[in-house]
Amino acid sequence: MDLTNLLKYQELDEKLYNVEQRLTKSPARKRAGELSKIAKNAQIKSNELESEASKVLKEIEDVKAKFEDNKKSLQSLLNKDLDKLSMEDLDKITSLKAKILSNLNFLEKHLQKHAELVNRILMDFNKTKKMYDEARLQFIECKNKIDEETKELEPEKERLTKELEELSKSVEKNLLTEYKKRRNDNIFPVVVPLEGTNFCGRCRMELPMVAISRIKDVGVITCEHCKRLVYKK
Ligand SMILES: [Zn+2]
């Protein structure tokens, strides 16, 4: 089978492939991908911090309410006329006072701990926000660069696509279908020569002799390893 036209087609397709690579693998595009990941993570982080903060704030409110309750109980005890109380009552009050005081200490410490927690969350939040803003700014820069690159390369891409379309008319239909299938799977080059007597010219895997014996008749055989079309020069 004559593969001249298919190889010519691939030769032109290589130019298109290179343009596509320049577009998809450009550093700006890679960076943009990283930045959008950073921004996304920052958003997730800030949502987490927000829910953590509202939980801590709610706890602070609860602790504050308990603190106020204890303060009131203590005050009402202190307001009592101690002269009219029995020794037993007095003991009770003394122990209750001690309990309330220790309670207050505990609550004060608790509040302080919570305040520290809130500060930590706020700091984290600001840090995350800064990261997000920076990522966004850099992303916009990248996006502009990508737009520039696209604008520059798109006409060439279009021209090559048209030329290929024209050239494809001269390629045997089944071969072209097989070629395009692989090309769509991002395999390039698609067609490679046989290396030695029985090796794939790309991945260098050994090809079965049964397949090799058919190569002259069918024109190309598929390398089971890299899926390329292998032909004999
Ligand atoms: Zn191979």
Residues whose N, C-alpha, C, O or C-beta is under 5 A from the ligand:
A	BS01	ZN	C200 R202 C203 R204 C223 H225 C226 K227
